[in-house]
Amino acid sequence: MDRLKEFKNSKERFLLLRAGNILLWMFVVTTAAAVLHYVPVAYRAFIERNASLLRGLLPVAAAEFILFWIGIIIVYVTSGQLGIRTRVLGVVFGMVPVANLIMLFLILRITGKEAGTELARCRLNREREAEKLCQTRYPLLMVHGVFFRDSSHFNYWGRIPDELMKNGATIYYGEHQSAASVDDSAKELEQRILQIVRETGCEKVNVIAHSKGGLDMRTAIAKTSAAPYVASLTTVNTPHRGCEFADYLLNKIPESQQQSVASAYNLAASKLGDTDPDFMSAVRDLTYESCSRRNETVKDVEGVYYQSVGSVLSKPSAGQFPLNMTYHLVNLFDGKNDGLVGEKSFPWGSSFLMLSTPGKRGISHGDMIDLNREDFDGFDVREFYVQLVSDLKRKGF
């Protein structure tokens, strides 16, 4: 398992991806040349009923067949950007004239760009390796949002932690439940921070918290014994002022349906590791009303550096299912949003950065944690976090 993980993040994988891409381009070029050269030969063989001429074409066809299948298997196995849909469409339309060419050139474009991007990233990390850009004074504690858990099989933060560690970061995770009230999550995070400090002697941690995790950490700092052990808190797409659309939904959806969904979620979460999941408490703590009350009592603690980041989608289809489903509803109540949280709710602390992209895409709630491991123009999420943590290092944290 460790070897597979190392391969997924290695230069060798992307060199192999480039090799597969090159083989497919060779197939395209040589097939085009062969068609131009051998079509007249095949036509003459057919007219003259010359079987020996046709047999002479078989080695060429076999070579092209082998070239194509080696190339396509390599890119299917090594590419992270093709996605399930493109792979399936490639298989479905593989024997459909014209459509198969369209899919082949799409695959070539995606894998060529991916190989070039990833190999450039490998070179960049190698060139700046000695700088240890992300080797902060205190280690990083990465805190997930609601309805997710920290897992060794599927990292909540996508490819971000590996990129940070390649640049010198030391990383820990919150390891708290997926769904609980803000106060209960804060207590869990308090114990996790005390554990890290006790076991490592690191004195403090720099916290990067996404979504509800930012509310959990602000509360942990303000209302538990964690404050002396937190150097900085960076909240990412956190609903500090709540989500007005959540108030609307809780008022409109019948109590019986709410409880039915909550019971199903709590049962599933308990089987996946939560000790005491509480779906409804987690949801209620995200409302505008709850956050307004909390902000009156949960104040910033002197000596802890607070900063925040937010992003907006330009259209819901740009985000990935299911975190883009509520875009229009959020837009109705909260204005511009990331698919879940309105832009007015993001700012907190002494520094705030709003992110988007040129053009029509924007950056979703899930994009900010690399949830779908998707590369797109205008925003490099891994490099963004490298520079974010590098800035914490420059500030002495």
N, C-alpha and C positions, 0 to 999 in steps of 0.2 A: 504493500500500500504506500509506504514511504517512497519507494523507488518510482512508483507511478506518479505521485505528487511532484517529485523532483523533476521528472520528465516533462510534466505539464507546464512547468515554469522555467524550462531550460532553453538555452540557445539552440541545443541540438534539435528540439522539436520544431523550431521555426526554420532552421536550415532544412529540415526534412520537408516542411510545408513548402518552402520555396522550391525545393527539388521537384516535388509533385506538381507544382504550378508550372515549372519549366517543361516537365515532361508533357503536360497537357498542351502547352503552346507548341512544342515540337510536333505533337500529334496533329494539331490544327494546320501548321505550316506544311508538314510532309504529306498530309492527306490532300491538301489543296493542290500541292505540286503533283502528287500521284494521279489525282483525278484529271488534271490538265494533260498529263503525259500519257496515261493509260486508257482513257476513255476512247480515243481513236483506235487504240490497239484492240480493246474489247469489242468495239463496233466491227472492226475488220474480222476478228475471230468469229463473231456471231454470223456475219454475212457469209464468210467462207466456211462456216461450220468447222473451224480449226480448233479442236480440243486442246492441242498442245499449247497454243497461244493462251487459252484461258487458264490452263494449269500453271503457266508461267506467272500469272497474276496472284496466285495463292500465297506465295511467300511474302509478297508486299502486303496483302490484306492481313495476313497473320501478324506481321510486324506491327502494323498500325493497330490491330486489335490488342496486342500485348502492351504497346506503348500507352494506349488510352486507359486500359484497366489498371495498370500499375500506377499511373498518374492519378486517376480518380480515387482509387483506394487510399493512396497516401494522403490526399487533401481531405477526404472524408474523415479519416482517422485523426489527423493532426490539427485541423482547423477548429478554432473556437468561435469563429464569427459566421460560419455558414448557417448555423441554426437548424433546428429540426425541420422547419417548413421548407427551406431551400433544399435540404437533402432529400426530403420526400418528393418534392416537385421534380428534382433532378432524376429520380428513379421513375416516377410516373410518366414523365414526358421523354424519357430516354430513347424511346423507339418511335416518337412522333416527329416526322419531318418538320423542319423549320423551328418548331418548339424546342426540339433537343439542342439546336444550335444556340437559341436564345438562352436556354438554361446553362449551356456550357460556357458561354461568354460571361454570364452573370457569375458563375462559380469562379472563373478565371479572374474577374475583376475583384471579387471579395477576397479570395485567398492571396492574390498578388499584393493587394493593399495591406492585408493583415501581416503577411510575411515581412514586407518592407517596414511597417510600423514597429513590429515587435523586435526585429533585428536592430533597428535604429535605437530602440529603447535599451536593448542589451548593451550596445556600444556606449550609450550615454551613461548608464549605470557603471560600466567598467571604467570610463574616463573619470567619473567623480567619486569612485569608491573610497578613495583616501579621505575625502572631505567628510564622510559620515554625516551627511546633511540632516539626518533624522535621529542622530544620537543625542537626544535631549538629556538634560541634567536629571530629570525624573522620568521613569518609564510611562508608557501610554496605557491608559485603561479605556477600552472601547466598549461603549454601552449601547446595546441594541434597543429598538423601539418595541411597540406593542405587537402581540400576536406572532412573535418570532422567538426562537431560542438560539443560544450559541451552540453550534454543532461542529464536530470535527469532520463531518461528512459534507456539510454544505455551509460554508462560511457566510454569515450574514453580510459581511463587508466585502464579499466578492474577491477581486484580485488586489484590493488595496493593502491589506496587511503584508502580503508577500513583497509588494513594492516598497513599503516602508521599511521592512526588515532588511531588504537588499541595500538600503541606504542608511543602515545603522540603528534602526529603532528597536526597542525592546517593548513587546506588546503583551498585555493581559486583557482578559475579557470579563464582563460583568457577571456572567453566569447566573443571572436572576431569572425568575419565572417569566413566561411569555405574556401572561395577563394577570394583573393585580392592581390594586389601588396605588396611587402615587405614593402615599405614605408607607404602604407595605413594601413596595419596590425600593423606596429610599432606605428602609431598614436592612433589606437584603444587600444593597450596594454598600451600605456602611460596613457590614460584616465582611464583605468581599475586600474592601479597601484595607481594613484592619488586618485581614489575613495576608494580603500582599505585602504590606509594610512589615508585618511581623516575620514573615518567612524570607524576605529578601533584604531587609534593612535599607530599603530605598528612601525612607523618610516621607516622601510624598509621591503623588501620581499626577500626571496630566490627563484629564478626562476629555475624550471626544465622544459626544452622545448624540444619537440620532433620534428624531421624532419624540415620542413620549419619554424616551430615555433622558432627554434634556430636562424635562419636568421632574423626573425621578431624582436626577443628580442635584438639581437646584435645591430640592427639598432635603436630600441627604446632607448637603453642605450646611443648610440653614437650621435643620431641626434634629440632627443627630451628632454624634461625636466625630464625624468624618472630616469636618472643616480643617483642622490642623494638618491633615494629611493630603489635602488637595491643593496643588499649586495653581492649576488653571482648569477652566471648564470651557470647552468649545461646543456649542450646541449647533446641530445641523438640521435644518428644516423642522425645528421644534415649534409646536403650537403654544407659544408662551401665553397668548391671549385667547387660546381656545379656538374651537371651530363652531361657528354659529349654525352651520348645517347639521351638526351633531345634536344641538338643542332641538332643532326642528324635527329630526328623525325620532328622537326619544319621545317627543310630544305627540307625534303622529302614529307611530307604530304601536299597536295594542300590546299591553303588558304581557299577555299570554304568548304572543309571538316572540317578544324579547326574551322571555324566560326559556322558551323552547330552543332558540338559537344559543342562548347562554349555556344551557344544560348540555347541548350537543358539543359545544366547543370545550367546556370544562372537562367533559368525559374524555374527549380526544387528547386534550393537553395533559391530563393526568397520566395517560398511558405513554406519553412522550417525554415525561420527566418532571412536569410541574408538580409540586407537592400540594399546593392548595390554589389552583387557578380560580380566578374570579373575573369572568368576562365582563359582567355588567359594571363592576366597580371601575375597571379599566376604561370602559367607554364613557361612563359618566364623568370621570375626571378629565376628559378631553373637551368637555363642553365649554362654551364661552362663559357661562355662569359659574362653573366650578373654577375655571382658571382665574376669573376676576376675583373671586373670594380668596383663592390661594395667593395671588399676587399681593394682597393686603397684608399677609402675615409672613410669607416666605421672601425675605429680603436678602440681598447680596451680602456676603460676609467679607469684611475688610481683610485684605491679605490674599484673597483669591482673585485671580485675573479671569474675568468673564468676557467672552466674545461669541459672536453668532454668525451663521451663514444660512442663506435661504436661496431658493431657486423657483423659477416659474416655467410652466409649460406654455407653449403658444397655441397648441390644439391637442385635444385628448388622444387622437389617433397616433400622436408622436410617442406617447407613453406606452408602456407594456401592460397588458392585462395581468392582475386585476386592479393594480393601484391607480389606474386612470379612469375607472368606471364612474367615479363620483365627480369628475372634473366640472361638468355643467352645473351640478347641484351646488358644489362649493362656489363656483363662479357667481351663482345667483345670490348667495348670502355673504360670501367673503371676498368677492372680486378675484383678481388675478391670483392664480394658485399653482401648486405643483401636482395637482391631481387629488390632493387630500387636504392640504393646509393653505390658507390664504396668506398672501404676502405681508399683510399688516401684522400677522401673528409672529413672524420670524425674529424681528430685532430684539436683542437683549445684550446687555453688557456695554463695555467701553468701545467696542468695535463691531461693525456689522458689514457683511458683504453680500450683495444680491447678485445672483448668477443667472445668466440665460445664454442663448446662442444666437448668432446672426441667422436670419432666415426664419423659417416657420416651425422649427422643431421645439426648441426650449429644452429644459432639464426637469425631469420628473422627480417625485419623492423617492422612487426606487433607483433612479439614475445616480442619486447622490450617495448611495452605498454600493454602487456597481452590482445591484441585485441581479440583473440579467446578463452581466459580463459582456455588455454590448459597447462596441466602439462606434462613435458617430462624430461627424464634423462639428467643430466649434467648441468641444469640451473634452479634455483628457482628464477623466476622474482620478486616475492613479497619480498623475503628475500634480494635479491640484492638491492632493493630500500630502505629497512629498513637500511641496512648497509651504503648505499650511503648518506642517510639523517643523520644517526648517525655520519658519518664522518664530515658532515657540522657542526653538533652540537659541535664535538670535536674541530673544527677549530674556534669556537666562533661565528659562523653565526646563 
